[in-house]
Amino acid sequence: MKMFINVPEVFLYRDFVDFRKSINGLSLIVEQQMQISPLTGNVFVFCNKGRDKLKVLYWDKTGFALWYKRLEKDKFKWPTKLTCESLTLSEQQLHWLFDGFDVLGHQAVNYDSVAL
């Protein structure tokens, strides 16, 4: 199922969010903490501390839309080990997140030498 069409970018906000926040509170996070205009048409993804709920915020040229998903028996694979505040996902990675997969996969490993 294609949920979004012609999305410029998908941004995942890494920190957990108080889910009492709705459109106004989430758009302030986008604008003030992520330093991106929420009016760009980009998709912004947020997760609660329990990792069983997602909120997806986007502007569709006529107003904000807020999409909410709650898992009944599982948790989303949220990238908690990253140090950056947000990251950009492809639309495919967004669908992987919805489907329960780790969107980052393996991280690159860099060594100075092959000697152990």
Secondary structure, DSSP 8 states (H G I E B T S, - for coil): ----SS-S-EEEE-S---TT--HHHHHHIIIIIS---TTSS-EEEEE-TTSSEEEEEEE-SSSEEEEEEE-SS------TT--SSEEEE-HHHHHHHHHT--SS-S-----S-S--
